[in-house]
């Protein structure tokens, strides 16, 4: 019988670091393919109940069940985008008013800076012209880059739809492939890991959708109270952009402020919008996220922030969105493999009770050994 190979700690650490470097390099190089695949995997997990209903309960052939499931998913996304496009069209009709009020707000801001900081309007204009010229020079080819980025986004969306369909179609095939990779005595643990991954990702995505609707309703209600125009559109956009960690809410705030210029260039309206956004974010960060998101994935804030930063550096916004569910998958795997259990523990958000007592007990044990 083969005995397991025992390695010293420094050798294990070296292999772990080399593995992390290789995996990071592979993900970075192949992010254009890996990112759509991971997004499709997440959407597949979300759509599994509908697919199971069509295929197992209603006895649809698996091809038809997969097609109908993906079609319903695309139809829902298209419905949201259509509603947003109609709202944005109405907003675009007020572009002249926005431009007029923006100029008035800009002039008022220049006067305020002149009065408070003794900087003349001519000096302000000169500085802005310099910054604008530098931006134009550095941003040559911006239109071509934007068109290229748009085509990449559309292509990736098509890939996500295709991959989602294929994941649903070959779901059993992939599960059997995993079963063939491991010995029969490990199949029970493998099934447990797959089941927990499915439940965790499903709960996480449903939690994100619920959070999006709550943030949209709270933001829209707040904007309606202060008298902002297009409060339904702006509330929905804030909820959708809030799915993008950190930068999403900033973009939503800027768009909301610009849209407020359809009514008045008054500074008080802009201040009111900022107050609404701050209040909604306080509710989101202190109530919704701990209650809805963190309770589903059980990842601590330290690991989450690092994962989001790394994901953003590797795959941009998509990587930031995928960071948390991927960390949740890793934690589920680590928690159920004895040699990797410490890594799962350090990723968790649980704090042991009587922590001081445990440290004192450990110190006493070490003294007794000495």
C-alpha positions in Angstrom: 0.0 0.0 0.0 1.4 3.4 -1.0 2.1 5.8 1.9 1.2 9.5 1.4 4.3 11.6 0.8 5.0 13.9 3.8 6.7 17.2 2.9 8.2 19.8 5.2 6.4 23.1 5.6 8.7 25.2 3.4 8.3 22.7 0.5 4.5 22.8 0.9 4.6 26.6 0.9 6.8 26.7 -2.2 4.4 24.4 -4.1 1.4 26.5 -3.0 3.1 29.8 -4.1 4.1 28.2 -7.5 0.6 26.9 -8.0 -0.9 30.4 -7.2 1.5 32.0 -9.7 0.7 29.5 -12.4 -3.0 29.7 -11.9 -2.9 33.6 -11.9 -0.8 33.6 -15.0 -3.2 31.2 -16.8 -6.3 33.3 -15.7 -4.6 36.5 -16.8 -3.6 35.2 -20.2 -6.9 33.4 -20.9 -9.2 36.0 -19.2 -11.0 36.7 -22.5 -12.2 33.1 -22.6 -12.4 32.2 -18.9 -14.5 35.3 -18.0 -17.5 34.4 -20.3 -17.2 30.8 -19.2 -17.4 31.7 -15.5 -20.3 34.1 -16.1 -22.1 31.5 -18.1 -21.5 29.0 -15.2 -23.1 31.4 -12.7 -26.1 32.0 -14.9 -26.4 28.3 -15.5 -26.6 27.6 -11.7 -29.3 30.3 -11.5 -31.3 28.8 -14.3 -31.1 25.2 -13.1 -34.5 25.2 -11.3 -36.3 26.3 -14.5 -34.3 23.8 -16.6 -35.1 21.0 -14.2 -38.8 21.9 -14.3 -38.9 21.7 -18.1 -36.7 18.6 -18.5 -37.6 16.5 -15.5 -41.1 17.5 -14.5 -42.6 18.5 -17.9 -40.6 15.9 -19.9 -39.2 18.3 -22.5 -36.2 16.9 -24.5 -33.0 18.3 -23.0 -32.3 20.3 -26.2 -35.7 22.0 -26.1 -35.5 22.5 -22.3 -32.1 24.2 -22.6 -33.2 26.4 -25.5 -36.3 27.6 -23.7 -34.5 28.2 -20.5 -31.8 30.4 -22.2 -34.5 32.1 -24.3 -36.5 33.1 -21.2 -33.3 34.4 -19.6 -32.4 36.5 -22.7 -36.0 37.7 -22.9 -35.8 39.0 -19.3 -32.5 40.8 -20.0 -33.9 42.3 -23.2 -37.0 43.5 -21.4 -35.0 45.4 -18.9 -32.7 46.9 -21.6 -35.8 47.9 -23.6 -37.3 49.7 -20.7 -34.0 51.5 -20.0 -33.7 52.5 -23.7 -37.2 54.1 -23.7 -36.3 56.0 -20.5 -32.9 57.1 -21.8 -34.6 58.3 -25.0 -36.8 60.6 -23.0 -33.8 61.8 -21.1 -31.9 62.5 -24.3 -34.7 64.7 -25.5 -33.9 67.0 -22.6 -30.2 67.3 -23.7 -30.5 71.0 -24.6 -32.0 71.8 -21.1 -29.2 69.8 -19.5 -26.6 71.7 -21.5 -28.1 75.0 -20.6 -28.4 74.2 -16.9 -24.9 72.7 -16.8 -23.5 76.0 -18.2 -25.4 77.9 -15.6 -24.1 75.6 -12.8 -20.6 75.9 -14.2 -20.8 79.7 -14.1 -22.1 79.7 -10.6 -19.3 77.4 -9.5 -16.7 79.6 -11.1 -18.1 82.6 -9.2 -18.1 80.7 -5.9 -14.4 79.6 -6.4 -13.5 83.2 -7.3 -15.2 84.6 -4.1 -13.9 81.9 -1.7 -10.4 81.2 -3.0 -9.5 84.4 -4.9 -8.9 82.6 -8.2 -10.0 84.7 -11.1 -12.4 83.3 -13.7 -9.7 83.8 -16.4 -7.2 81.6 -14.5 -9.8 78.9 -14.0 -10.6 78.9 -17.8 -7.0 78.8 -18.6 -6.4 75.8 -16.3 -9.5 74.0 -17.7 -8.3 74.6 -21.3 -4.9 73.2 -20.5 -6.4 70.0 -18.9 -8.8 69.6 -21.8 -6.1 69.9 -24.4 -3.9 67.3 -22.6 -6.9 65.0 -22.4 -7.6 65.4 -26.2 -4.0 64.7 -27.0 -3.8 61.7 -24.8 -7.2 60.4 -25.9 -6.5 60.3 -29.6 -8.3 57.3 -31.1 -10.8 57.2 -28.3 -13.7 56.7 -30.8 -12.1 53.7 -32.4 -11.3 52.3 -28.9 -14.9 52.8 -27.8 -16.2 51.1 -30.9 -13.8 48.2 -30.4 -14.8 47.9 -26.7 -18.5 47.9 -27.7 -18.0 45.1 -30.2 -16.0 43.1 -27.6 -18.9 43.5 -25.1 -21.5 42.3 -27.6 -19.3 39.4 -28.6 -18.8 38.4 -25.0 -22.5 38.6 -24.4 -23.1 36.2 -27.2 -20.5 33.9 -25.8 -22.1 33.9 -22.4 -25.5 33.0 -24.0 -23.9 30.2 -26.0 -21.9 28.8 -23.1 -25.0 28.9 -20.8 -26.9 26.8 -23.3 -24.0 24.3 -23.6 -23.6 24.1 -19.8 -27.3 23.3 -19.5 -27.1 20.8 -22.3 -24.0 19.0 -21.1 -24.7 19.3 -17.3 -24.7 15.6 -16.7 -21.8 15.1 -18.9 -19.6 17.4 -16.9 -20.7 15.9 -13.6 -19.8 12.4 -14.8 -16.4 13.8 -16.0 -15.7 15.0 -12.4 -16.8 11.7 -11.0 -14.3 9.9 -13.3 -11.5 12.1 -11.9 -11.9 10.8 -8.4 -12.0 7.4 -6.7 -15.4 6.0 -5.8 -14.8 6.5 -2.1 -14.5 10.2 -2.7 -17.8 10.5 -4.7 -19.9 11.3 -1.6 -17.6 14.2 -0.8 -17.6 15.4 -4.4 -21.4 15.3 -4.5 -21.5 17.3 -1.3 -19.1 19.9 -2.7 -21.1 20.3 -5.9 -24.4 20.6 -4.0 -23.0 23.3 -1.7 -21.5 25.2 -4.6 -24.9 25.1 -6.4 -26.7 26.3 -3.3 -24.2 29.0 -2.4 -24.0 30.5 -5.9 -27.8 30.4 -6.4 -28.4 32.1 -3.1 -25.7 34.7 -3.9 -27.1 35.6 -7.3 -30.7 35.7 -5.9 -29.4 37.9 -3.1 -27.7 40.3 -5.6 -31.0 40.5 -7.6 -33.0 41.2 -4.4 -30.4 43.8 -3.3 -30.6 45.5 -6.8 -34.4 45.8 -6.5 -34.2 47.2 -2.9 -31.5 49.7 -3.8 -33.5 50.7 -7.0 -36.7 51.2 -4.9 -35.0 53.2 -2.1 -33.1 55.4 -4.6 -36.1 56.0 -6.8 -38.2 56.8 -3.7 -35.6 59.2 -2.4 -35.3 61.0 -5.7 -39.1 61.2 -6.0 -39.3 62.9 -2.5 -36.7 65.6 -3.4 -38.5 66.2 -6.8 -35.8 64.8 -9.2 -36.9 64.1 -12.7 -36.7 60.5 -14.2 -36.5 59.1 -10.7 -37.6 55.6 -12.0 -34.8 55.4 -14.5 -32.2 56.8 -12.2 -33.3 54.4 -9.4 -33.1 51.4 -11.6 -29.7 52.4 -13.1 -28.4 52.9 -9.5 -29.5 49.4 -8.5 -28.0 47.9 -11.6 -24.7 49.8 -11.3 -24.5 48.9 -7.6 -23.8 45.3 -8.7 -20.3 46.6 -9.7 -18.3 46.9 -6.5 -17.0 50.3 -5.5 -17.1 52.1 -8.9 -20.7 51.3 -9.9 -22.3 53.6 -7.3 -19.9 56.4 -8.2 -20.9 56.2 -11.9 -24.6 56.1 -10.8 -24.1 59.2 -8.7 -22.5 61.1 -11.5 -25.3 60.1 -13.9 -28.0 61.1 -11.4 -26.4 64.6 -10.9 -26.2 65.2 -14.6 -29.8 64.1 -15.0 -30.9 66.5 -12.3 -29.8 69.4 -14.5 -32.9 68.7 -16.6 -34.9 70.6 -14.0 -32.7 73.2 -12.3 -29.0 74.2 -12.0 -29.6 74.8 -8.3 -26.9 73.5 -6.0 -29.4 72.4 -3.4 -30.8 69.8 -5.8 -27.3 68.3 -6.3 -26.7 68.3 -2.5 -30.1 66.6 -2.0 -29.1 63.9 -4.6 -25.8 63.3 -2.8 -27.6 63.0 0.5 -30.1 60.4 -1.0 -27.2 58.4 -2.4 -25.2 58.4 0.8 -28.3 57.3 2.9 -29.1 54.5 0.4 -25.4 53.4 0.5 -25.4 53.4 4.3 -28.5 51.2 4.3 -27.0 48.9 1.6 -23.6 48.5 3.2 -24.8 48.1 6.8 -28.1 46.3 6.4 -28.5 44.7 3.0 -25.0 43.5 2.3 -24.4 41.8 5.7 -28.0 40.4 5.8 -28.3 39.3 2.1 -24.8 38.9 0.6 -22.4 38.0 3.4 -24.7 35.5 5.0 -24.8 33.6 1.7 -21.1 33.3 0.9 -19.5 33.6 4.4 -16.4 35.4 3.1 -14.8 38.0 5.4 -14.4 41.6 4.2 -10.5 41.4 4.1 -10.5 38.5 1.6 -13.4 40.0 -0.3 -11.7 43.3 -1.0 -8.4 41.6 -2.0 -10.4 39.3 -4.3 -12.3 42.2 -5.9 -9.0 44.1 -6.5 -7.3 41.1 -8.0 -10.4 40.3 -10.1 -10.5 43.9 -11.4 -6.9 43.8 -12.3 -7.2 40.5 -14.2 -10.6 40.8 -15.9 -11.9 44.4 -15.3 -15.5 44.8 -14.2 -16.4 41.2 -15.0 -13.6 40.1 -12.8 -14.8 42.3 -9.9 -18.3 40.8 -10.3 -17.0 37.2 -10.4 -14.5 37.6 -7.5 -17.0 36.9 -4.6 -18.7 33.8 -6.0 -15.3 32.3 -7.0 -14.0 32.9 -3.5 -17.1 31.3 -2.2 -16.5 28.2 -4.4 -12.9 28.0 -3.2 -14.0 28.2 0.5 -16.5 25.4 0.0 -13.7 23.2 -1.5 -11.2 24.2 1.1 -13.6 23.5 4.0 -14.1 19.9 2.8 -10.5 18.9 2.1 -8.6 18.3 5.3 -5.2 19.6 4.1 -6.8 22.8 2.8 -9.1 23.4 5.7 -6.9 26.2 7.3 -7.2 28.3 4.1 -11.0 27.9 4.2 -11.0 29.0 7.8 -8.9 32.2 7.1 -11.4 33.1 4.3 -14.4 32.8 6.6 -16.1 35.6 8.5 -16.8 33.6 11.7 -15.1 34.8 14.9 -14.5 32.1 17.5 -16.1 32.7 20.9 -13.9 33.2 24.0 -10.9 34.0 21.7 -8.8 35.3 24.5 -9.4 32.2 26.5 -8.3 30.0 23.6 -5.0 32.0 23.2 -4.3 31.7 27.0 -5.0 27.9 26.8 -2.6 27.6 23.9 0.1 29.5 25.7 -0.3 27.3 28.8 0.0 24.2 26.6 3.2 25.4 25.1 4.7 26.2 28.6 3.8 22.6 29.7 5.6 21.2 26.7 8.7 23.3 27.4 
